Amino acid sequence: MADRPLRIVEALREALEQELAADRGVFLIGEDVRIGGGFSVSRGLMDRFGETRILDTPISEIAFTGLAIGAAMSGMRPIVEYQFGDFVFCAMDQIVNEAAKLRYMSAGQVSIPITFRLPVGANRRGAQHAQCTESIFMNVPGLYIATPSTPYDAKGMLIEAIRNQNPVLFYEHKLLYSFGGGRNGHPQSLNRPVPEEPYTVPFGKAEMRREGRDVTIVANLLMLHRALQAAEQLHKEGIEVEVIDPRTLVPLDIESIRASVGKTRRLLVVEECQPMGGWGNEVIAGIAEASSVPVLYRRLGTAPTPIPYTTSLENYVIPSAERITECIRRMVCKG
């Protein structure tokens, strides 16, 4: 079958459609999913699969998350869509104390094959609709955390999540839904054609998005794209930046990051989470614990404040390509 350039929103929709068609135990549940959800990912699925497979819910995340966990315990494979990823906090007990722990507490007698889809990231919607929450859930054993940044990864990782026997938090950055589609100007590593047939991208394997010798940047979601923009600018200045996309935070491919940092001896972690307690700290700790040579470390994340609604202030608190570029310049000069 032909490989086609798709946007991330189209790649996600195709993954959902193919898994719904392949397994009658798969169903999608959430607010307004029958009309496409908040960002059109599920558009058209209601027409094909009907109201028993595409379930609209009241505005009660605590209720439909609990329903989905019960269905997963019974052998089904629910896909839970939170209209905004911030709303996951309304279902914290279900996710943290139930979904993440029931397989362990039942001594493996039940599995929880459930995918939680979370649209995240700042996009001028204010403090309660703009958070990145990956780091919060990294401290909960039993949860997988996936953060795809390309159309190819979006489809393959969503299929992997749906087929997984464990609960997966699947993060989708709102500003990346329209990314892809074969548009010019994007690195080939990000614009890889998406196969029409179903495929999976295994969890726990990072991807080198750009090769370099001077500094390693580890970044995910929107920050990966901004890191690559910074790397392109720095290339013109004679600074070669290696960019690593972790793709999943749990499991985390620390070995691939170590290999890069062993070459560059400089590491910058860029995340849209706040650096205090951020996932970047785990990356730096994983490198520091195993490194036998001096390494220069830096973190760059969102300012420690609720995300502002005003565009100018939002741009101020979220890391930009320019801020990444300046941070790398200082690291190279210091090194």
GUBA-506844 format. One record per residue (C-alpha): residue in three letters; x, y, z; residue number from 1. Coordinates in Angstrom, 3 decimals. Last residue first. Layout:
<recs>
+------+----------+----------+----------+------+
! resn !       xx !       yy !       zz ! resi !
+------+----------+----------+----------+------+
!  ALA !        X !        Y !        Z !  NUM !
...
+------+----------+----------+----------+------+
</recs>
This chain:
<recs>
+------+----------+----------+----------+------+
! resn !       xx !       yy !       zz ! resi !
+------+----------+----------+----------+------+
!  GLY !   32.319 !   24.903 !   27.618 !  335 !
!  LYS !   31.130 !   28.289 !   28.810 !  334 !
!  CYS !   30.877 !   29.572 !   25.238 !  333 !
!  VAL !   29.065 !   26.422 !   24.168 !  332 !
!  MET !   26.593 !   26.601 !   27.064 !  331 !
!  ARG !   25.917 !   30.304 !   26.532 !  330 !
!  ARG !   25.167 !   29.771 !   22.840 !  329 !
!  ILE !   22.922 !   26.836 !   23.710 !  328 !
!  CYS !   20.839 !   28.984 !   26.069 !  327 !
!  GLU !   20.513 !   31.693 !   23.429 !  326 !
!  THR !   19.228 !   29.234 !   20.843 !  325 !
!  ILE !   16.715 !   27.720 !   23.259 !  324 !
!  ARG !   15.415 !   31.196 !   24.065 !  323 !
!  GLU !   15.078 !   31.999 !   20.370 !  322 !
!  ALA !   13.274 !   28.731 !   19.661 !  321 !
!  SER !   10.790 !   29.674 !   22.368 !  320 !
!  PRO !   10.237 !   28.286 !   25.870 !  319 !
!  ILE !    6.748 !   29.136 !   27.227 !  318 !
!  VAL !    6.512 !   31.956 !   29.825 !  317 !
!  TYR !    6.911 !   34.937 !   27.488 !  316 !
!  ASN !    4.795 !   33.557 !   24.660 !  315 !
!  GLU !    1.935 !   33.119 !   27.108 !  314 !
!  LEU !    2.443 !   36.694 !   28.271 !  313 !
!  SER !    2.231 !   38.104 !   24.755 !  312 !
!  THR !   -0.770 !   35.947 !   23.897 !  311 !
!  THR !   -2.807 !   36.918 !   26.961 !  310 !
!  TYR !   -4.348 !   33.867 !   28.648 !  309 !
!  PRO !   -1.484 !   33.268 !   31.042 !  308 !
!  ILE !   -0.298 !   29.724 !   31.872 !  307 !
!  PRO !   -0.180 !   29.385 !   35.653 !  306 !
!  THR !    3.282 !   30.382 !   36.898 !  305 !
!  PRO !    6.633 !   28.711 !   37.390 !  304 !
!  ALA !    8.059 !   29.648 !   33.954 !  303 !
!  THR !    7.850 !   26.896 !   31.344 !  302 !
!  GLY !   10.968 !   24.861 !   30.769 !  301 !
!  LEU !   14.673 !   25.014 !   30.064 !  300 !
!  ARG !   17.123 !   22.815 !   31.936 !  299 !
!  ARG !   20.935 !   22.895 !   31.660 !  298 !
!  TYR !   23.693 !   20.355 !   32.186 !  297 !
!  LEU !   27.425 !   20.507 !   31.410 !  296 !
!  VAL !   28.936 !   17.016 !   31.522 !  295 !
!  PRO !   32.217 !   15.962 !   33.158 !  294 !
!  VAL !   33.171 !   12.322 !   32.453 !  293 !
!  SER !   32.268 !    9.082 !   34.261 !  292 !
!  SER !   28.544 !    9.471 !   33.572 !  291 !
!  ALA !   26.127 !    6.830 !   34.884 !  290 !
!  GLU !   24.387 !    8.703 !   37.687 !  289 !
!  ALA !   24.667 !   12.021 !   35.887 !  288 !
!  ILE !   22.894 !   10.756 !   32.762 !  287 !
!  GLY !   19.904 !    9.277 !   34.600 !  286 !
!  ALA !   19.728 !   12.307 !   36.868 !  285 !
!  ILE !   19.610 !   14.631 !   33.853 !  284 !
!  VAL !   16.814 !   12.637 !   32.229 !  283 !
!  GLU !   14.857 !   12.428 !   35.486 !  282 !
!  ASN !   15.177 !   16.176 !   35.943 !  281 !
!  GLY !   13.853 !   16.679 !   32.435 !  280 !
!  TRP !   10.605 !   15.031 !   33.498 !  279 !
!  GLY !    9.800 !   18.122 !   35.521 !  278 !
!  GLY !    9.739 !   18.329 !   39.333 !  277 !
!  MET !   10.729 !   21.979 !   39.148 !  276 !
!  PRO !   11.411 !   22.450 !   35.417 !  275 !
!  GLN !    7.795 !   23.383 !   34.606 !  274 !
!  CYS !    6.324 !   21.284 !   31.827 !  273 !
!  GLU !    6.791 !   22.596 !   28.303 !  272 !
!  GLU !   10.107 !   20.796 !   28.138 !  271 !
!  VAL !   13.631 !   21.477 !   26.921 !  270 !
!  VAL !   16.517 !   19.431 !   28.319 !  269 !
!  LEU !   19.970 !   20.774 !   27.469 !  268 !
!  LEU !   22.936 !   18.411 !   27.672 !  267 !
!  ARG !   26.634 !   19.051 !   26.996 !  266 !
!  ARG !   29.404 !   16.440 !   26.857 !  265 !
!  THR !   28.732 !   16.078 !   23.075 !  264 !
!  LYS !   29.741 !   12.452 !   22.513 !  263 !
!  GLY !   28.824 !   10.896 !   25.835 !  262 !
!  VAL !   25.723 !   13.058 !   25.718 !  261 !
!  SER !   24.542 !   11.226 !   22.609 !  260 !
!  ALA !   25.169 !    7.748 !   23.992 !  259 !
!  ARG !   23.580 !    8.697 !   27.299 !  258 !
!  ILE !   20.427 !    9.843 !   25.494 !  257 !
!  SER !   20.159 !    6.503 !   23.706 !  256 !
!  GLU !   20.642 !    4.675 !   27.011 !  255 !
!  ILE !   18.009 !    6.756 !   28.830 !  254 !
!  ASP !   15.209 !    5.322 !   26.723 !  253 !
!  LEU !   12.384 !    6.223 !   29.106 !  252 !
!  PRO !    9.501 !    3.766 !   29.620 !  251 !
!  VAL !    7.697 !    5.870 !   30.625 !  250 !
!  LEU !    8.744 !    9.177 !   29.051 !  249 !
!  THR !    7.940 !    7.939 !   25.557 !  248 !
!  ARG !    8.959 !    9.666 !   22.315 !  247 !
!  PRO !   12.373 !   10.557 !   23.803 !  246 !
!  ASP !   13.101 !   12.899 !   20.847 !  245 !
!  ILE !   16.848 !   13.572 !   20.695 !  244 !
!  VAL !   18.351 !   16.601 !   18.951 !  243 !
!  GLU !   22.089 !   16.837 !   18.274 !  242 !
!  VAL !   23.259 !   20.415 !   17.876 !  241 !
!  GLU !   26.112 !   21.533 !   15.638 !  240 !
!  ILE !   27.338 !   25.062 !   16.337 !  239 !
!  GLY !   28.935 !   26.799 !   13.330 !  238 !
!  GLU !   26.742 !   29.886 !   13.424 !  237 !
!  LYS !   24.533 !   28.733 !   10.549 !  236 !
!  HIS !   24.125 !   25.430 !   12.408 !  235 !
!  LEU !   22.881 !   27.461 !   15.378 !  234 !
!  GLN !   19.877 !   28.630 !   13.373 !  233 !
!  GLU !   19.007 !   25.091 !   12.326 !  232 !
!  ALA !   19.438 !   23.819 !   15.877 !  231 !
!  ALA !   17.059 !   26.489 !   17.171 !  230 !
!  GLN !   14.375 !   25.403 !   14.721 !  229 !
!  LEU !   15.007 !   21.794 !   15.743 !  228 !
!  ALA !   14.559 !   22.715 !   19.394 !  227 !
!  ARG !   11.307 !   24.481 !   18.532 !  226 !
!  HIS !   10.006 !   21.328 !   16.888 !  225 !
!  LEU !   10.994 !   19.185 !   19.866 !  224 !
!  MET !    9.405 !   21.745 !   22.188 !  223 !
!  LEU !    6.024 !   21.131 !   20.566 !  222 !
!  LEU !    5.995 !   17.470 !   21.701 !  221 !
!  ASN !    9.331 !   16.362 !   23.176 !  220 !
!  ALA !   12.824 !   17.667 !   23.858 !  219 !
!  VAL !   16.314 !   16.339 !   24.578 !  218 !
!  ILE !   19.007 !   18.681 !   23.249 !  217 !
!  THR !   22.574 !   17.397 !   22.950 !  216 !
!  VAL !   25.373 !   19.906 !   22.355 !  215 !
!  ASP !   28.538 !   20.093 !   20.219 !  214 !
!  ARG !   28.648 !   17.061 !   17.912 !  213 !
!  GLY !   25.401 !   16.955 !   15.987 !  212 !
!  GLU !   22.827 !   14.628 !   14.424 !  211 !
!  ARG !   19.189 !   15.662 !   14.129 !  210 !
!  ARG !   15.969 !   13.827 !   14.976 !  209 !
!  MET !   17.577 !   11.027 !   16.968 !  208 !
!  GLU !   14.697 !    8.830 !   18.075 !  207 !
!  ALA !   14.066 !    7.380 !   21.538 !  206 !
!  LYS !   12.899 !    3.797 !   22.061 !  205 !
!  GLY !   10.847 !    2.931 !   25.136 !  204 !
!  PHE !    7.518 !    2.219 !   23.456 !  203 !
!  PRO !    7.403 !    0.314 !   20.202 !  202 !
!  VAL !    5.996 !    2.116 !   17.138 !  201 !
!  THR !    3.159 !   -0.011 !   15.759 !  200 !
!  TYR !    1.779 !   -0.612 !   12.287 !  199 !
!  PRO !   -1.629 !   -0.560 !   10.583 !  198 !
!  GLU !   -1.617 !   -0.318 !    6.779 !  197 !
!  GLU !   -1.698 !    3.085 !    5.090 !  196 !
!  PRO !    1.932 !    3.808 !    5.849 !  195 !
!  VAL !    2.689 !    7.341 !    7.082 !  194 !
!  PRO !    5.359 !    9.235 !    5.203 !  193 !
!  ARG !    8.197 !   10.652 !    7.330 !  192 !
!  ASN !    7.865 !   14.411 !    7.778 !  191 !
!  LEU !    9.639 !   14.747 !   11.121 !  190 !
!  SER !   12.912 !   13.033 !   10.177 !  189 !
!  GLN !   12.655 !   14.700 !    6.763 !  188 !
!  PRO !   13.072 !   18.085 !    8.424 !  187 !
!  HIS !   10.165 !   20.473 !    7.768 !  186 !
!  GLY !   10.402 !   23.251 !    5.192 !  185 !
!  ASN !    7.925 !   21.833 !    2.709 !  184 !
!  ARG !    4.573 !   20.491 !    3.804 !  183 !
!  GLY !    4.085 !   16.767 !    3.375 !  182 !
!  GLY !    0.867 !   16.652 !    5.400 !  181 !
!  GLY !    2.616 !   17.256 !    8.671 !  180 !
!  PHE !    1.560 !   19.435 !   11.601 !  179 !
!  SER !   -2.136 !   20.298 !   11.894 !  178 !
!  TYR !   -2.593 !   18.543 !   15.245 !  177 !
!  LEU !    0.717 !   19.967 !   16.472 !  176 !
!  LEU !   -0.578 !   23.067 !   18.297 !  175 !
!  LYS !   -2.892 !   20.924 !   20.440 !  174 !
!  HIS !   -0.094 !   18.704 !   21.653 !  173 !
!  GLU !   -1.281 !   15.104 !   21.906 !  172 !
!  TYR !   -0.307 !   13.100 !   25.007 !  171 !
!  PHE !   -1.219 !    9.422 !   25.346 !  170 !
!  LEU !   -1.430 !    8.268 !   28.970 !  169 !
!  VAL !   -1.292 !    4.496 !   28.650 !  168 !
!  PRO !   -2.948 !    1.947 !   30.936 !  167 !
!  ASN !   -1.435 !   -1.534 !   30.535 !  166 !
!  GLN !   -2.140 !   -4.484 !   28.223 !  165 !
!  ASN !   -0.969 !   -2.519 !   25.195 !  164 !
!  ARG !   -2.980 !   -2.872 !   21.976 !  163 !
!  ILE !   -4.482 !    0.627 !   22.233 !  162 !
!  ALA !   -1.111 !    2.147 !   23.117 !  161 !
!  GLU !    0.726 !    0.469 !   20.224 !  160 !
!  ILE !   -1.974 !    1.698 !   17.838 !  159 !
!  LEU !   -1.533 !    5.193 !   19.268 !  158 !
!  MET !    2.247 !    4.887 !   18.931 !  157 !
!  GLY !    2.098 !    3.936 !   15.254 !  156 !
!  LYS !   -0.359 !    6.664 !   14.284 !  155 !
!  ALA !    1.210 !    9.536 !   16.222 !  154 !
!  ASP !    4.750 !    8.337 !   15.512 !  153 !
!  TYR !    4.321 !    8.665 !   11.755 !  152 !
!  PRO !    2.445 !   11.970 !   12.118 !  151 !
!  THR !    5.214 !   13.470 !   14.272 !  150 !
!  SER !    5.564 !   14.627 !   17.890 !  149 !
!  PRO !    4.377 !   11.619 !   19.887 !  148 !
!  THR !    4.402 !   11.871 !   23.702 !  147 !
!  ALA !    3.629 !    8.486 !   25.313 !  146 !
!  ILE !    3.442 !    7.860 !   29.072 !  145 !
!  TYR !    2.912 !    4.325 !   30.418 !  144 !
!  LEU !    1.276 !    4.042 !   33.825 !  143 !
!  GLY !    1.865 !    1.300 !   36.408 !  142 !
!  PRO !    4.065 !    3.235 !   38.813 !  141 !
!  VAL !    2.869 !    6.826 !   39.362 !  140 !
!  ASN !    5.697 !    9.381 !   39.627 !  139 !
!  MET !    5.778 !    9.936 !   35.871 !  138 !
!  PHE !    2.182 !   11.127 !   36.175 !  137 !
!  ILE !    2.996 !   14.664 !   37.282 !  136 !
!  SER !    5.766 !   14.999 !   34.716 !  135 !
!  GLU !    3.448 !   14.477 !   31.770 !  134 !
!  THR !    1.060 !   17.270 !   32.781 !  133 !
!  CYS !    1.384 !   19.910 !   30.079 !  132 !
!  GLN !   -1.100 !   22.656 !   30.870 !  131 !
!  ALA !   -3.158 !   24.851 !   28.550 !  130 !
!  HIS !   -6.867 !   24.615 !   29.354 !  129 !
!  GLN !   -7.093 !   25.718 !   32.999 !  128 !
!  ALA !   -4.548 !   28.571 !   32.825 !  127 !
!  GLY !   -5.707 !   30.223 !   29.644 !  126 !
!  ARG !   -6.793 !   29.119 !   26.194 !  125 !
!  ARG !   -4.105 !   30.771 !   24.087 !  124 !
!  ASN !   -2.610 !   27.534 !   22.768 !  123 !
!  ALA !   -0.444 !   26.229 !   25.608 !  122 !
!  GLY !   -0.087 !   22.482 !   25.606 !  121 !
!  VAL !   -2.230 !   19.392 !   26.021 !  120 !
!  PRO !   -4.765 !   17.177 !   24.255 !  119 !
!  LEU !   -4.896 !   14.064 !   26.489 !  118 !
!  ARG !   -5.882 !   10.622 !   25.168 !  117 !
!  PHE !   -6.198 !    7.973 !   27.903 !  116 !
!  THR !   -5.685 !    4.487 !   26.484 !  115 !
!  ILE !   -6.931 !    1.439 !   28.390 !  114 !
!  PRO !   -5.741 !   -2.153 !   28.495 !  113 !
!  ILE !   -6.138 !   -2.634 !   32.274 !  112 !
!  SER !   -5.244 !   -6.270 !   32.893 !  111 !
!  VAL !   -6.855 !   -8.543 !   35.444 !  110 !
!  GLN !   -5.523 !  -11.622 !   37.231 !  109 !
!  GLY !   -2.028 !  -10.133 !   37.299 !  108 !
!  ALA !   -1.619 !  -10.361 !   41.068 !  107 !
!  SER !   -4.945 !   -8.508 !   41.450 !  106 !
!  MET !   -3.233 !   -5.601 !   43.247 !  105 !
!  TYR !   -0.598 !   -5.343 !   40.536 !  104 !
!  ARG !   -3.097 !   -5.246 !   37.677 !  103 !
!  LEU !   -5.315 !   -2.917 !   39.697 !  102 !
!  LYS !   -2.630 !   -0.324 !   40.441 !  101 !
!  ALA !   -2.394 !    2.173 !   37.567 !  100 !
!  ALA !   -6.064 !    2.027 !   36.606 !   99 !
!  GLU !   -7.365 !    2.300 !   40.166 !   98 !
!  ASN !   -5.406 !    4.581 !   42.476 !   97 !
!  VAL !   -3.731 !    6.903 !   39.947 !   96 !
!  ILE !   -6.253 !    6.824 !   37.094 !   95 !
!  GLN !   -9.543 !    6.562 !   38.971 !   94 !
!  ASP !   -8.371 !    8.805 !   41.808 !   93 !
!  MET !   -7.121 !   11.443 !   39.377 !   92 !
!  ALA !  -10.339 !   11.672 !   37.367 !   91 !
!  CYS !  -11.071 !   15.411 !   37.632 !   90 !
!  PHE !   -7.348 !   16.020 !   37.146 !   89 !
!  VAL !   -7.675 !   14.574 !   33.645 !   88 !
!  PHE !   -9.561 !   17.743 !   32.743 !   87 !
!  ASP !   -6.264 !   19.500 !   32.003 !   86 !
!  GLY !   -5.841 !   17.277 !   28.940 !   85 !
!  PHE !   -8.672 !   19.100 !   27.236 !   84 !
!  GLN !  -11.586 !   17.198 !   25.687 !   83 !
!  TYR !  -10.438 !   14.168 !   27.620 !   82 !
!  GLU !  -10.651 !   11.190 !   25.294 !   81 !
!  VAL !  -10.837 !    7.698 !   26.786 !   80 !
!  ILE !   -9.996 !    4.790 !   24.495 !   79 !
!  PRO !  -11.450 !    1.584 !   25.916 !   78 !
!  ARG !  -10.049 !   -1.875 !   25.195 !   77 !
!  MET !  -12.513 !   -4.513 !   26.443 !   76 !
!  GLY !  -11.644 !   -7.505 !   28.616 !   75 !
!  SER !  -13.862 !   -6.996 !   31.668 !   74 !
!  MET !  -11.155 !   -5.086 !   33.546 !   73 !
!  ALA !  -11.027 !   -2.701 !   30.574 !   72 !
!  ALA !  -14.789 !   -2.139 !   30.834 !   71 !
!  GLY !  -14.446 !   -1.317 !   34.532 !   70 !
!  ILE !  -11.670 !    1.147 !   33.724 !   69 !
!  ALA !  -13.849 !    2.747 !   31.044 !   68 !
!  LEU !  -16.773 !    3.245 !   33.420 !   67 !
!  GLY !  -14.461 !    4.809 !   36.006 !   66 !
!  THR !  -13.133 !    7.219 !   33.392 !   65 !
!  PHE !  -16.703 !    7.989 !   32.314 !   64 !
!  ALA !  -17.759 !    8.921 !   35.832 !   63 !
!  ILE !  -14.777 !   10.916 !   37.128 !   62 !
!  GLU !  -14.625 !   12.770 !   33.823 !   61 !
!  SER !  -18.149 !   14.085 !   34.304 !   60 !
!  ILE !  -19.304 !   16.442 !   31.560 !   59 !
!  PRO !  -21.916 !   14.009 !   30.252 !   58 !
!  THR !  -20.711 !   11.375 !   27.822 !   57 !
!  ASP !  -20.687 !   10.639 !   24.107 !   56 !
!  LEU !  -19.910 !    7.025 !   23.240 !   55 !
!  ILE !  -18.455 !    5.945 !   19.911 !   54 !
!  ARG !  -18.740 !    2.124 !   19.847 !   53 !
!  THR !  -22.421 !    1.730 !   20.785 !   52 !
!  GLU !  -23.342 !    4.964 !   18.974 !   51 !
!  GLY !  -22.302 !    3.796 !   15.545 !   50 !
!  PHE !  -19.093 !    2.516 !   13.974 !   49 !
!  ARG !  -19.019 !    4.150 !   10.544 !   48 !
!  ASP !  -21.004 !    7.344 !   11.002 !   47 !
!  MET !  -19.692 !    7.821 !   14.561 !   46 !
!  LEU !  -16.095 !    7.635 !   13.316 !   45 !
!  GLY !  -16.565 !   10.592 !   10.980 !   44 !
!  ARG !  -14.642 !   13.122 !   13.082 !   43 !
!  SER !  -12.743 !   11.416 !   15.901 !   42 !
!  VAL !   -9.679 !   13.699 !   15.749 !   41 !
!  SER !  -11.768 !   16.820 !   15.140 !   40 !
!  PHE !  -10.070 !   18.930 !   17.857 !   39 !
!  GLY !  -12.615 !   19.142 !   20.695 !   38 !
!  GLY !  -14.226 !   15.824 !   19.859 !   37 !
!  GLY !  -15.234 !   14.792 !   16.367 !   36 !
!  ILE !  -19.011 !   15.009 !   16.427 !   35 !
!  ARG !  -19.473 !   11.646 !   18.166 !   34 !
!  VAL !  -16.532 !   12.435 !   20.463 !   33 !
!  ASP !  -18.503 !   15.276 !   22.067 !   32 !
!  GLU !  -17.257 !   14.448 !   25.589 !   31 !
!  GLY !  -15.578 !   11.093 !   25.948 !   30 !
!  ILE !  -15.631 !    7.414 !   25.029 !   29 !
!  LEU !  -14.053 !    5.486 !   22.170 !   28 !
!  PHE !  -14.479 !    1.717 !   21.819 !   27 !
!  VAL !  -12.223 !   -1.258 !   21.211 !   26 !
!  GLY !  -13.639 !   -4.682 !   22.045 !   25 !
!  ARG !  -14.887 !   -5.021 !   18.493 !   24 !
!  ASP !  -11.282 !   -5.339 !   17.361 !   23 !
!  ALA !   -9.991 !   -4.699 !   13.819 !   22 !
!  ALA !  -12.438 !   -1.987 !   12.759 !   21 !
!  LEU !  -11.996 !    0.057 !   15.937 !   20 !
!  GLU !   -8.242 !   -0.377 !   15.589 !   19 !
!  GLN !   -8.250 !    0.851 !   11.997 !   18 !
!  GLU !  -10.491 !    3.832 !   12.677 !   17 !
!  LEU !   -8.532 !    4.953 !   15.728 !   16 !
!  ALA !   -5.218 !    4.740 !   13.898 !   15 !
!  GLU !   -6.672 !    6.616 !   10.929 !   14 !
!  ARG !   -7.941 !    9.396 !   13.192 !   13 !
!  LEU !   -4.529 !    9.726 !   14.836 !   12 !
!  ALA !   -2.795 !    9.984 !   11.464 !   11 !
!  GLU !   -5.335 !   12.536 !   10.262 !   10 !
!  VAL !   -4.817 !   14.769 !   13.317 !    9 !
!  ILE !   -1.049 !   14.383 !   12.927 !    8 !
!  ARG !   -1.185 !   15.576 !    9.326 !    7 !
!  LEU !   -0.650 !   12.952 !    6.682 !    6 !
!  PRO !    1.989 !   12.374 !    3.993 !    5 !
!  ARG !    1.115 !    9.106 !    2.273 !    4 !
!  ASP !    2.820 !    5.735 !    1.933 !    3 !
!  ALA !    1.091 !    3.553 !   -0.616 !    2 !
!  MET !    0.000 !    0.000 !    0.000 !    1 !
+------+----------+----------+----------+------+
</recs>
